[in-house]
Amino acid sequence: MNKIDQAKQPSSGDKNLQTLRSLKRLSIFLGALMFPFGFLKFFHPFSAWFHTQIVNAGLPLISIPFGMFGEMLVGLMFLIPWSSGAFSFQRRRQINIVASLVLILQMLVATYVHLQPGVPAGVLPLGIKPPFIPLTVLVLAALNGLFFYKLTRKDS
């Protein structure tokens, strides 16, 4: 068991444990958000919308399978370390930092796609043309990675 699983209630002076619990929740949220986004792209109408996004943004067609599998992989990278007791806490931190960096790159590409004039709003998540969703996810991923990085450096 790790520190998070062992503790029932953090003491008032144990901000690290509270931070770790918050980061665990944020990581699980990001994983639960990203895995379905990738998985849904295998099915109509999401597959057609994603194809339209890629083509109209001028990205190469290889971006389609990379986008689908990449979103599912990063989702699993956020979820699996927390659902399995096989990972040390240090390994969980490392995986979360890498997953956060990959998600930041994915959200930069998603922001680029949203900003392309040839991509209609109707094929974007919730039909929203301004990149509010990818930029929000990008900020959450950056915070997740940064706080895990700081905890790793402090505790190493």
SVG drawing of the C-alpha trace seen along z (x, -y; Angstrom):
<svg xmlns="http://www.w3.org/2000/svg" viewBox="-23 -31 39 37">
<polyline fill="none" stroke="black" stroke-width="0.4" points="0.0,0.0 1.1,-3.5 0.9,-6.7 -2.4,-7.7 -4.1,-4.3 -2.7,-3.9 -3.9,-7.2 -7.5,-7.7 -7.4,-11.4 -4.5,-13.7 -3.3,-15.5 -3.6,-19.3 0.1,-19.7 0.5,-17.1 0.0,-19.2 1.9,-16.7 -0.7,-14.0 -3.5,-16.4 -1.7,-17.4 -1.1,-13.8 -4.8,-13.0 -5.8,-16.0 -3.2,-14.9 -4.6,-11.4 -8.1,-12.7 -6.9,-15.0 -4.9,-12.2 -8.0,-9.9 -10.1,-12.7 -7.7,-13.3 -7.6,-9.5 -11.3,-9.1 -11.6,-12.1 -9.0,-11.1 -9.6,-7.3 -13.2,-7.7 -12.3,-10.6 -9.9,-8.2 -12.2,-5.2 -15.2,-7.0 -13.3,-8.0 -13.7,-4.4 -17.4,-4.8 -19.7,-6.8 -20.3,-9.8 -17.2,-10.6 -14.9,-8.9 -16.3,-11.0 -15.9,-14.2 -12.3,-13.3 -11.5,-12.6 -13.0,-15.9 -11.0,-17.7 -7.7,-16.2 -8.3,-16.6 -9.5,-20.2 -6.7,-21.2 -4.2,-20.1 -2.7,-17.4 -1.4,-14.1 -3.8,-11.2 -1.4,-9.2 -2.6,-11.7 -5.9,-9.8 -4.7,-6.5 -2.0,-8.3 -4.7,-10.6 -7.1,-7.8 -4.5,-5.4 -2.6,-8.3 -5.6,-9.6 -6.5,-6.1 -2.8,-5.4 -2.5,-8.6 -5.8,-7.9 -4.6,-4.5 -1.3,-6.1 -3.3,-8.2 -5.6,-5.5 -3.7,-2.2 -1.0,-3.3 -3.7,-4.2 -5.9,-1.2 -3.1,1.3 -1.0,2.0 1.9,3.1 3.4,-0.3 5.6,-2.0 4.6,-5.6 7.7,-6.9 6.8,-5.0 3.3,-6.4 4.8,-9.9 7.0,-9.3 4.2,-7.9 2.0,-10.8 4.7,-13.3 5.2,-11.6 1.4,-11.3 1.0,-15.0 3.7,-15.9 2.1,-13.8 -1.3,-15.2 0.1,-18.8 1.4,-18.0 -2.0,-16.5 -3.9,-19.5 -1.5,-21.8 -2.4,-19.9 -6.1,-20.1 -5.8,-23.8 -4.2,-24.1 -7.1,-22.2 -9.7,-24.4 -8.0,-27.5 -8.0,-26.4 -10.6,-28.3 -11.4,-25.2 -12.5,-23.1 -16.2,-23.7 -17.5,-24.0 -20.0,-21.2 -17.2,-18.6 -15.5,-19.8 -16.4,-18.7 -19.7,-20.3 -19.6,-22.3 -17.4,-25.0 -15.0,-26.6 -12.8,-28.6 -10.3,-26.1 -11.7,-26.4 -11.8,-22.6 -8.3,-21.8 -6.8,-24.8 -8.5,-23.9 -7.3,-20.3 -3.8,-21.6 -3.7,-23.7 -4.9,-20.8 -2.3,-18.5 0.4,-21.1 -0.6,-21.6 -0.7,-17.8 2.8,-17.3 4.3,-20.3 3.1,-19.3 4.2,-15.7 7.5,-17.0 7.9,-19.2 6.9,-16.4 9.4,-14.1 12.3,-16.6 11.4,-17.4 11.0,-13.8 13.9,-12.2"/>
</svg>
